[in-house]
Amino acid sequence: MVPLSYYLVLSGILFACGVTGFLIKRNIITIFMSIELMLNGVNLSFVAFAANWHALSGQVFVFFVMVVAAAEAAVGLAIIIAVYRTRETLNVDQVNLLKL
Amino acid sequence: MNGGAQVTPQAVEYIRILPEIVLTIFGIIIMMLDPLMDERRSQRTLGAVGLVGALAAIVATLYQSQYPGVGFWGMVNVDSFSVFFHFLVATVTAVVILTSYEYMEVQQIRAGEYYGLILFGAVGMCLMSSAVELVLIFIALEISSISTYILAGFRRRAAISSESSVKYFLLGSFATAFFLYGVAMMFGATGSTSIAVIGQVLGSGQTPVLAYVGIALMFVGLGFKVAAAPFHVWTPDVYEGAPAPIVGFMSTAPKAAVFAVLLRILFEAHAPGRLWLIWVVAALSMTLGNIGALVQDNVKRLLAYSSIAHAGYLLVAFAALPANGIPAAMFYTVSYAAMNVGAFAVVSHFASAGERYVTMEDYAGLGRRSPLLAATLTIFLLSLIGIPATGGFFAKFYVFSAALQANLVGLVIIGVLNSAVGAYYYLRVIVVMYMREARQEVPVSPIPLGLGAALAISAATTIYLGVLPGRVLEYATRSAGDLLR
């Protein structure tokens, strides 16, 4: 059997990939996909822990996370379309009317 | 989760989520009425339905408070703590709807779902304050966040509004992922996501390393949501671009709900290693917020930085001992909600069509042109400074005295110094309003009924808390007892 730590390391790597993508990518859609990758990393650790504790609840949580991620994607893409309509670009460096 | 014995929920359990049910029903009514009504006249009717919904939620909360207890297999817990935050969220919702009435007409936004989304957001915030299960907290957090992402972009024709919406959305989802990873780690460490069970495991001595990681990650996620430094960078941008009444909403109600979640997680679950973490974040938020606000020229941005600073003051209470810290934090959320919703109500009225007048310059001479508006804004600003006889004074006083009782002298010194810095930029607004002549005549329309009511409620609450803080504090102390039991 594959030990728990392997899954946790993989989920950590997925999460870290998502964080890195979020920080270095410049296209809003790619940034959004990085967030989905982070959520999937979390899902993997939920499932791994559920198997470890023999608790089904951990697997059920993954469904909740997926549903919420889908709702978030629906709203997020609509917002991205609204941005594209006003600015005609999806590069975060050019979406800069508000100074940071 | 001790299912099996009982398969269907009992009637009393529905009472324990009654405010949420009421808000959802009214939200759905608004969504269904919207397409059926004449677009030009629907705004007022739908707003009225929303207002009735928020008031009905207040009534439902009062009714619910007579049936404390756990419901839905240990998912929600109605105690005086959750009732306190339900009441706060529902009241803020009502006041914000009153403010939005006129704003939506002036900005010529014709969309009924605006009020529906406010109510749906309130559902999430209410649920957050009564949830005692981490996954339910996550779902409630998302219900409230997704609604506010949309609301932030409601001035669709203005490019800065959709930009603020997308920034809020991306950073908010980023934070949510961190929170969720924390939940997963906590689940891995304890085998449960119920706060009560986690509290038992962590309270029994042995603390797994994973639990520390889980708390830290959850704290990062929630820190983003309350705009605490170093997770605050999104705040000024989002607050500048979003519609002003919505800024008043999202800087108070969701924050209060997230603080409720933080209180539950940190104190009820006996979270390990919280002290130094909170110390650093509180000190950073106060300092960065106040220093950032010093150089702002846009009033909305100024209030955004001030809200970062206030998140810092509030976190000071979290570092204190639970018995004093929890009531102090609860008192702070109420008085902050009253003064901030009020301040943004004034800003939203004064901003006029297209939110043109939001810089410091436009406020020059307001004291002469609209004495009443200037006077109410002055009350809120004095309260934000923490001048005696306003709610802000006692809020700061209780927080700092709770911190002193926990021997956090360093943190209190940083806090008091910051309050002095903060006084400068709030007073600057007041000085500009009363002492400086306007260069160009900025029109001020008379105060409409809805806004007047909203301002009256906020101002009355601010002063009430400053003159007679006893009852609220006493209730908060009792709630803290409920939470710690």
Interface residues (C-beta under 8 A of the other chain):
Chain A: L8 S11 F15 G18 F22 I28 I31 F32 I35 M38 L39 G41 V42 S45 F46 A48 F49 N52 W53 A55 S57 G58 F61 F64 V65 V68 A71 E72 V75 G76 A78 I79 I80 A82 V83 R85 T86 R87 V95 L97 L98 K99 L100
Chain B: M1 V135 F138 I139 E142 I146 Y149 I150 G153 R156 R157 A158 A159 I160 S162 E163 S164 S165 V166 K167 F169 L170 S173 F174 T176 A177 L180 Y181 A184 M185 F187 G188 G191 S192 T193 V233 P236 D237 E240 G241
